[in-house]
C-alpha cells in the first residue's frame, strides 16, 4: 500500500481523502468565520485578486474545484452572466451543502457537483476557466488533479491555483509561532476543533513551494505558468494556460 502525508503524519493513500473529508465535515459550519479570523479578513482580498486575474467574460464556462462555501463561484457567476455557466464542486458534501445554501440565500442558484478533483466527471475541453482555492494541498495526487484540470480546459483556457505557499524568510518565525501556537487554539475556541487547524498548519508546510508547483504545472501540460506572491508569499496565485 502506497503512503502519503496527512499533515506531518504518514498515512495510506486510501485513507487521506477520508481523513481530509473528516476535517472539513468538522469545520464546515464555522468555515467562513474561521477564515476571517485566522487571516484577518485577508482571504477576501486574495480571492478578489484571483477574480481580477481570472478576467472572466460573459458567456464563459467556469469550474470552481474544492469551492467550499462558494465565494469564488458566486463572484464568477456575476461575471459570466445569464449566457455563461459556473459549476461549484467539492469532494466534501457538507462543505458543498453549506456553499449551495449560502449561494441560494444570495439569490444565486448554481450547478453543484460532489466530485473528486482527481476524477472529474466532465468532458474534455468543457471549460474556459478552472479555479481551485486552498484545496490543492489537500489532494492526494496533485499531479493527477492538475492533469484533470488541463484535460477539461479548452485550448487557451486558464487554471488558477490560489494556495498557501512559502512565506518570505523574515516572516518565517512569527508565521510558525502563529500557525502552531495560536491557530489550533483559535480553532478550539471558535470551531471546537483544534486538531483540524493543526492539520491545516502542517498541510501548508507539506505543500510544494512556489517554484516547485510551477514546475509541476508545466509537467502536467500547461504551456505557460506564472505565479503572483501575495502577502509576502503567505499565499501564491499560480496561473497556468493550456496551449
Secondary structure per residue as TSV (DSSP state, phi and psi in degrees):
chain	resnum	aa	ss	phi	psi
A	1	X	-	360.0	127.1
A	2	X	-	-73.2	149.6
A	3	X	E	-115.0	159.8
A	4	X	E	-146.4	-178.4
A	5	X	E	-100.7	142.5
A	6	X	E	-123.4	93.0
A	7	X	T	65.3	-131.1
A	8	X	T	-88.1	-4.0
A	9	X	E	-89.4	141.3
A	10	X	E	-93.0	126.4
A	11	X	E	-134.3	161.5
A	12	X	E	-62.1	142.5
A	13	X	H	-55.0	-38.1
A	14	X	H	-64.9	-21.7
A	15	X	H	-86.9	-23.7
A	16	X	H	-62.2	-49.7
A	17	X	H	-58.1	-40.8
A	18	X	H	-64.1	-41.5
A	19	X	H	-73.1	-35.5
A	20	X	H	-63.7	-41.0
A	21	X	H	-58.1	-41.9
A	22	X	H	-62.2	-38.5
A	23	X	H	-58.8	-48.8
A	24	X	H	-79.8	-24.9
A	25	X	H	-59.2	-39.8
A	26	X	H	-70.0	-35.9
A	27	X	H	-105.6	-0.9
A	28	X	G	-54.4	-44.2
A	29	X	G	-69.8	-22.4
A	30	X	G	-115.6	15.4
A	31	X	H	-60.3	-49.4
A	32	X	H	-65.3	-43.4
A	33	X	H	-60.7	-44.5
A	34	X	H	-65.0	-38.2
A	35	X	H	-59.3	-43.5
A	36	X	H	-63.7	-44.5
A	37	X	H	-68.7	-47.0
A	38	X	H	-77.1	-20.3
A	39	X	H	-107.3	1.8
A	40	X	T	62.8	27.8
A	41	X	T	82.9	-2.8
A	42	X	H	-64.9	-26.0
A	43	X	H	-59.8	-27.9
A	44	X	H	-68.8	-39.5
A	45	X	H	-68.7	-39.9
A	46	X	H	-62.1	-42.0
A	47	X	H	-70.8	-36.4
A	48	X	H	-63.5	-39.2
A	49	X	H	-64.7	-39.8
A	50	X	H	-61.1	-43.3
A	51	X	H	-63.0	-40.0
A	52	X	H	-62.9	-46.5
A	53	X	H	-65.7	-35.0
A	54	X	H	-59.8	-37.6
A	55	X	T	51.3	47.3
A	56	X	-	-65.0	139.1
A	57	X	-	-110.1	154.7
A	58	X	T	-54.1	136.5
A	59	X	T	89.0	-3.9
A	60	X	-	-80.6	163.1
A	61	X	E	-107.5	125.2
A	62	X	E	-129.4	137.7
A	63	X	E	-119.9	124.2
A	64	X	E	-105.5	110.9
A	65	X	E	-91.8	143.4
A	66	X	T	52.5	44.1
A	67	X	-	-74.6	-5.0
A	68	X	T	53.8	-124.0
A	69	X	T	-92.1	12.6
A	70	X	S	89.0	15.9
A	71	X	H	-56.6	-54.8
A	72	X	H	-68.2	-42.6
A	73	X	H	-58.0	-42.1
A	74	X	H	-65.0	-41.8
A	75	X	H	-64.9	-41.5
A	76	X	H	-66.7	-37.1
A	77	X	H	-59.9	-35.9
A	78	X	H	-69.3	-23.7
A	79	X	H	-85.4	-38.8
A	80	X	H	-77.6	-22.9
A	81	X	-	71.6	-169.7
A	82	X	T	-69.0	-25.1
A	83	X	T	-86.0	-10.3
A	84	X	S	-99.7	-176.3
A	85	X	E	-146.0	136.8
A	86	X	E	-124.2	128.7
A	87	X	E	-110.7	126.6
A	88	X	E	-98.5	123.1
A	89	X	E	-129.0	153.8
A	90	X	E	-162.6	147.4
A	91	X	S	-77.3	-18.1
A	92	X	-	-101.0	114.9
A	93	X	H	-64.9	-36.9
A	94	X	H	-64.3	-42.4
A	95	X	H	-65.5	-43.1
A	96	X	H	-64.9	-39.8
A	97	X	H	-63.6	-41.2
A	98	X	H	-61.7	-44.3
A	99	X	H	-64.8	-42.9
A	100	X	H	-60.6	-46.5
A	101	X	H	-63.4	-39.4
A	102	X	H	-65.8	-40.5
A	103	X	H	-66.0	-41.3
A	104	X	H	-62.1	-41.7
A	105	X	H	-61.3	-29.5
A	106	X	T	-87.9	2.7
A	107	X	T	82.7	21.3
A	108	X	-	-122.9	107.3
A	109	X	-	-99.5	98.0
A	110	X	-	-102.8	156.0
A	111	X	E	-68.3	133.6
A	112	X	E	-122.5	144.1
A	113	X	E	-141.6	123.2
A	114	X	E	-80.6	113.9
A	115	X	-	-157.2	158.5
A	116	X	-	-90.0	126.6
A	117	X	T	-62.2	-19.3
A	118	X	T	-83.7	-8.8
A	119	X	S	-142.9	69.2
A	120	X	-	-71.2	131.0
A	121	X	-	-88.1	47.1
A	122	X	S	-128.5	150.5
A	123	X	-	-70.7	159.1
A	124	X	T	-55.6	147.9
A	125	X	T	49.0	49.0
A	126	X	-	-96.1	-24.4
A	127	X	E	-125.9	148.8
A	128	X	E	-84.3	-28.8
A	129	X	E	-144.7	138.0
A	130	X	E	-125.7	132.0
A	131	X	E	-124.4	149.5
A	132	X	E	-145.6	117.6
A	133	X	E	-114.1	117.3
A	134	X	S	57.9	36.6
A	135	X	-	-127.8	-25.2
A	136	X	G	-62.5	-36.5
A	137	X	G	-65.9	-19.6
A	138	X	G	-87.6	-4.9
A	139	X	-	-85.2	139.1
A	140	X	S	-65.9	-48.0
A	141	X	-	-117.3	90.2
A	142	X	H	-61.8	-36.8
A	143	X	H	-66.3	-38.0
A	144	X	H	-63.8	-44.6
A	145	X	H	-62.5	-41.6
A	146	X	H	-66.1	-36.7
A	147	X	H	-66.5	-36.2
A	148	X	H	-64.7	-41.4
A	149	X	H	-61.6	-42.3
A	150	X	H	-62.3	-42.1
A	151	X	H	-60.6	-43.3
A	152	X	H	-85.4	-6.4
A	153	X	E	-79.9	144.7
A	154	X	E	-72.4	155.2
A	155	X	E	-54.2	131.7
A	156	X	E	85.7	-4.0
A	157	X	E	-70.1	165.4
A	158	X	E	-126.5	137.7
A	159	X	E	-111.9	137.5
A	160	X	E	-120.3	123.2
A	161	X	E	-117.2	105.7
A	162	X	E	-98.9	120.4
A	163	X	E	-154.9	151.5
A	164	X	E	-58.8	143.8
A	165	X	-	-141.3	-151.6
A	166	X	-	-92.4	113.7
A	167	X	-	-71.2	154.2
A	168	X	-	-59.0	143.8
A	169	X	G	-48.7	-45.7
A	170	X	G	-62.5	-18.8
A	171	X	G	-97.3	-4.3
A	172	X	H	-60.0	-47.3
A	173	X	H	-64.8	-45.6
A	174	X	H	-69.7	-33.0
A	175	X	H	-67.7	-41.3
A	176	X	H	-63.9	-42.5
A	177	X	H	-60.0	-46.6
A	178	X	I	-63.5	-44.0
A	179	X	I	-64.7	-42.3
A	180	X	I	-101.1	-15.5
A	181	X	I	-106.9	-44.6
A	182	X	I	-90.4	-45.1
A	183	X	H	-59.2	-47.2
A	184	X	H	-61.5	-36.3
A	185	X	H	-66.6	-39.2
A	186	X	H	-64.4	-41.3
A	187	X	H	-62.1	-40.0
A	188	X	H	-65.9	-42.4
A	189	X	H	-69.3	-44.7
A	190	X	H	-93.5	-44.0
A	191	X	H	-105.1	-3.0
A	192	X	S	67.7	27.9
A	193	X	-	-152.6	95.1
A	194	X	H	-76.4	-36.6
A	195	X	H	-62.7	-39.9
A	196	X	H	-64.3	-35.6
A	197	X	H	-82.9	-22.5
A	198	X	H	-68.3	-40.4
A	199	X	H	-59.9	-41.3
A	200	X	H	-56.0	-48.5
A	201	X	H	-62.6	-41.2
A	202	X	H	-68.8	-40.7
A	203	X	H	-64.5	-31.4
A	204	X	H	-64.1	-41.1
A	205	X	H	-68.9	-25.9
A	206	X	H	-88.4	-9.9
A	207	X	S	-78.8	146.0
A	208	X	-	-58.4	144.4
A	209	X	-	-72.6	-178.4
A	210	X	H	-56.7	-53.0
A	211	X	H	-71.3	-36.0
A	212	X	H	-64.0	-42.5
A	213	X	H	-67.7	-37.4
A	214	X	H	-58.5	-45.8
A	215	X	H	-66.2	-38.1
A	216	X	H	-60.7	-42.5
A	217	X	H	-65.5	-40.6
A	218	X	H	-57.9	-44.3
A	219	X	H	-66.1	-19.8
A	220	X	T	-94.0	8.2
A	221	X	T	110.9	-7.5
A	222	X	-	-77.8	123.0
A	223	X	S	-72.6	-42.2
A	224	X	E	-119.9	127.8
A	225	X	E	-135.3	133.4
A	226	X	E	-139.0	163.6
A	227	X	E	-139.1	154.4
A	228	X	E	-121.0	118.0
A	229	X	E	-78.2	133.5
A	230	X	E	-121.0	139.5
A	231	X	T	52.6	54.4
A	232	X	T	65.3	27.5
A	233	X	T	85.0	0.0
A	234	X	T	-53.7	-38.3
A	235	X	E	-132.7	146.9
A	236	X	E	-130.8	141.9
A	237	X	E	-107.1	112.3
A	238	X	E	-95.1	134.7
A	239	X	E	-122.0	121.0
A	240	X	E	-119.3	139.9
A	241	X	E	-113.4	131.7
A	242	X	-	-85.2	117.2
A	243	X	-	-76.7	360.0
